[in-house]
């Protein structure tokens, strides 16, 4: 009988997924001809230079807890800066303003950030996008927005380039929107970490999504137009705060109306499903079946693909906060060590599936965020008469491009993922076989063995817990260490 090994075929499936996406793009957008390759040439150059750095970052972040803490500590400075607006909100709304999280905690942060952005435009902030412009070939405005999306939200990055929005081309607007959909903000990243999601994967996904969103946006909507691209500090601060009020108001109105329409749709589908003895029938459930092949092609095991597809459906048509909250439940169940199946129902995901899901969910590419972005852009763009009507075709396309960017980073994470194994048992099994495979996992475990050795360079060595003399000899034959005396005899094993 022919048995398919899904674990060994996962990388082939991921590559197939990328090829299918590229093939579809070629069919849909072939009318742009060589413009696609002109825009992607800079991205390919950057990718060749950065792929080893990305792999090193992912592999080192798995086992270096101190490195994760150091990156998280750096990120906490960003959260500290964003929390300065709490002082103003507490004075106006009282000490319990955070009870209404979205309106008085998330949205008022934009007021403080807008003041800082306005002040920065007077001095130097508008020039930050120049670095990414040189690396990727994008315009300064869209490069600045993409860089801001790493830690700022999609609406805050819109405010970052507000003085130039009325002069942006359709391709640039599309790139700005795609960057917002492909990333998450610093205000919610801490919440996802509190859920139990790996902070190293979240931070890596945020950084990787920035150039990925530009590449995807320029593929779906290449530039065919010519890009056209400041008062006292007090005036700039007042003007920034005043303009942010209209943006925040439009965001709140659009988010309420969008969630109301989604609730109405779910209610209607549930009513229809109840007539067929399926009251759980909903728009999210439909999408979970639609995304099931995609989650499988991203490298998720077949047993976990339906669960990950359901998470993607919740993220796309509700928001990523709900999806990460559900993912955190699976993480807690796995770490709790309970039964994997209860009544033929899978209770948690594998570590590989959790990693891929973390990257796939790391973005604002959902209908709720689309309403927020429309509210923010409508106020910024509508100051130019008749401008907003021409940008309506961008809404759905940029949402799809943001989703594709998240899925691409998830595919890369699936390719580079190395499962965490118990090295003493792994080395014993590897060197007891007739053939030793010189794999990266084997070399990594040998490196851990060398690090555990006490008395390096001495005659008598002390091996770490679980490691054996045969494993040390095998590692010395495979990859000798300069600081370990391989000819010495272990004092204990």
Secondary structure, DSSP 8 states (H G I E B T S, - for coil): -----HHHHHHHHHHHHHHHHHHHHHHHSGGGTTHHHHHHHHHHHHHHHHHHHHHHHHHHHHH-HHHHHHHHHHHHHHHHHHTTHHHHHHHHH-TTGGGSHIIIIIHHHHHHHHHHHHHHHHHTGGGTTHHHHHHH---HHHHHHHHHTTTS-HHHHHHHTGGGGGG--HHHHHHHHHHHHT---HHHHHHHHHHT--HHHHHHHHHHHHHHHHHHHHHHS---S-------HHHHHHHHHHHHHHHHHHHHHHHHHHHHHHHHHHHHHHHHHHTTT-TT--HHHHHHHHTHHHHHHTT--HHHHHHHHHHHHHHHHT-HHHHHHHHHHHHHHHHHT--SEETTEE-S--HHHHHHHHHHH-S--SHHHHHHHHHHHHHHHTTSTTTGGGGTTHHHHHHHHHHHHHHHHHHHHHHH------HHHHHHHHHHSSS----HHHHHHHHHHHHH-BSTTSSEEE--TT--HHHHHHHHHHS--TTS-TTSEEEE-
